[in-house]
Amino acid sequence: MFETSLATDVAVSSRHSVRAFLPKPVEQALLDHILSVSARAPSGTNLQPWRVHVLTGAGRQRLVDAVCAEFDRYVGRPPSESPHVAEYDYYPREFFGVYKDRRRKIGFDLYALLGIGKEDKARMAHQHRRNYAFFDAPVGLIFTIDRRMGKGSWLDYGMFLQNIMIVAKAHGLDTCPQAAWVEYHRVIGKQLGFGEQEQLVCGMALGYADSAALENTLVTERVSLPELVVRHD
Ligand SMILES: Cc1cc2nc3c(=O)[nH]c(=O)nc-3n(C[C@H](O)[C@H](O)[C@H](O)COP(=O)(O)O)c2cc1C
């Protein structure tokens, strides 16, 4: 038999995306600790392709205000009218098959929890906008990579991101990784002073979960092992 209550198993299994946070600040020393432990992530030839903009206090608020203003300017208008276009495809151009179903399910489940009807575009937009306030988390993380890096470095990046979420969880903190920021890379780059080669990867909200918030009770499914494993014995 094997141990099922190991701290890592618990941290990995209990991590989930949190979309409502308490205003309670995160101690700077704890944040630094989480980031330094997470930076032990492996990377091909130890390139360590990650760079993190850590936003708290007024710095966080300035970014939230700048991006929310742009969100509000174009909300409800056709996407073709918005100058805010992602620099890379995080998702497939068109969702298909099981991926389409899974994407729909998470959206509907979240909206159902919050009592948002399938046609209620205004409340859906309001919920989406919460991304751009880091769901009220006191810490916002904006991750960038040098755009000259190869696909492999993006693989390394995922390991770094996952480390942050797991280490944070083990310290009683919660997170929400956020691709939502990618559309606003120009606004963000200007606000945070990105270098010429600096490309936005994603954002992340980090803080203490509001356990009373309905959205934080969302439980997501995973496919069973036989659906993802191909055995060759
Ligand atoms: C890189 C990445 C980007 C994501 N972007 C968003 C986002 O912009 N907004 C959001 O609410 N959730 C976002 N998510 C969270 C996913 O919806 C979530 O991980 C998935 O539904 C599984 O749920 P769980 O994290 O609670 O296990 C993102 C997840 C990842 C890994």
PDBQT file of the ligand as one rigid body, heavy atoms in Angstrom, charges set to zero:
ROOT
HETATM    1  C1  LIG A 301      -3.424  28.769 -17.413  1.00  0.00    +0.000 C 
HETATM    2  C2  LIG A 301      -4.841  28.825 -16.903  1.00  0.00    +0.000 A 
HETATM    3  C3  LIG A 301      -5.628  29.918 -17.192  1.00  0.00    +0.000 A 
HETATM    4  C4  LIG A 301      -6.912  30.030 -16.656  1.00  0.00    +0.000 A 
HETATM    5  N1  LIG A 301      -7.627  31.174 -16.872  1.00  0.00    +0.000 NA
HETATM    6  C5  LIG A 301      -8.750  31.400 -16.152  1.00  0.00    +0.000 A 
HETATM    7  C6  LIG A 301      -9.379  32.689 -16.198  1.00  0.00    +0.000 A 
HETATM    8  O1  LIG A 301      -8.958  33.587 -16.921  1.00  0.00    +0.000 OA
HETATM    9  N2  LIG A 301     -10.452  32.893 -15.412  1.00  0.00    +0.000 N 
HETATM   10  C7  LIG A 301     -10.957  31.914 -14.593  1.00  0.00    +0.000 A 
HETATM   11  O2  LIG A 301     -11.942  32.178 -13.897  1.00  0.00    +0.000 OA
HETATM   12  N3  LIG A 301     -10.386  30.672 -14.541  1.00  0.00    +0.000 NA
HETATM   13  C8  LIG A 301      -9.293  30.414 -15.282  1.00  0.00    +0.000 A 
HETATM   14  N4  LIG A 301      -8.657  29.196 -15.190  1.00  0.00    +0.000 N 
HETATM   15  C9  LIG A 301      -9.166  28.180 -14.259  1.00  0.00    +0.000 C 
HETATM   16  C10 LIG A 301      -9.792  26.968 -14.960  1.00  0.00    +0.000 C 
HETATM   17  O3  LIG A 301     -11.091  27.265 -15.350  1.00  0.00    +0.000 OA
HETATM   18  C11 LIG A 301      -9.743  25.796 -13.960  1.00  0.00    +0.000 C 
HETATM   19  O4  LIG A 301      -8.411  25.479 -13.679  1.00  0.00    +0.000 OA
HETATM   20  C12 LIG A 301     -10.459  24.544 -14.452  1.00  0.00    +0.000 C 
HETATM   21  O5  LIG A 301     -11.817  24.785 -14.675  1.00  0.00    +0.000 OA
HETATM   22  C13 LIG A 301     -10.324  23.416 -13.421  1.00  0.00    +0.000 C 
HETATM   23  O6  LIG A 301     -10.822  23.829 -12.180  1.00  0.00    +0.000 OA
HETATM   24  P1  LIG A 301      -9.953  23.882 -10.862  1.00  0.00    +0.000 P 
HETATM   25  O7  LIG A 301      -8.780  24.787 -11.122  1.00  0.00    +0.000 OA
HETATM   26  O8  LIG A 301     -10.874  24.452  -9.824  1.00  0.00    +0.000 OA
HETATM   27  O9  LIG A 301      -9.485  22.498 -10.547  1.00  0.00    +0.000 OA
HETATM   28  C14 LIG A 301      -7.427  28.995 -15.825  1.00  0.00    +0.000 A 
HETATM   29  C15 LIG A 301      -6.645  27.865 -15.602  1.00  0.00    +0.000 A 
HETATM   30  C16 LIG A 301      -5.381  27.774 -16.129  1.00  0.00    +0.000 A 
HETATM   31  C17 LIG A 301      -4.540  26.562 -15.830  1.00  0.00    +0.000 C 
ENDROOT
TORSDOF 0
